[in-house]
């Protein structure tokens, strides 16, 4: 993702947001666990922005998953595949198609 952010057209959304977690996205918010009024407003805005991004860009027809795992003795590859399918089938298929990053 970091490479994609660097080589993507600067006007494309991916150049501005490719990955993160609540801590990295929170930015200037002082406390996530005990927010004051200003922090709560920022958290609400952040949640809205992340939700909008998810709804606008996340679609299972754009998702590629790579898994690397050492299977414990006795575990079958099919078990891992079932776990991956169970985990990632929650991503809706919005039929957005392949995205052009140029």
Secondary structure as UniProt FT lines:
FT   HELIX           2..7
FT   TURN            10..11
FT   HELIX           13..15
FT   HELIX           22..26
FT   TURN            27..28
FT   HELIX           37..57
FT   HELIX           60..62
FT   TURN            73..74
FT   HELIX           77..88
FT   TURN            89..90
//
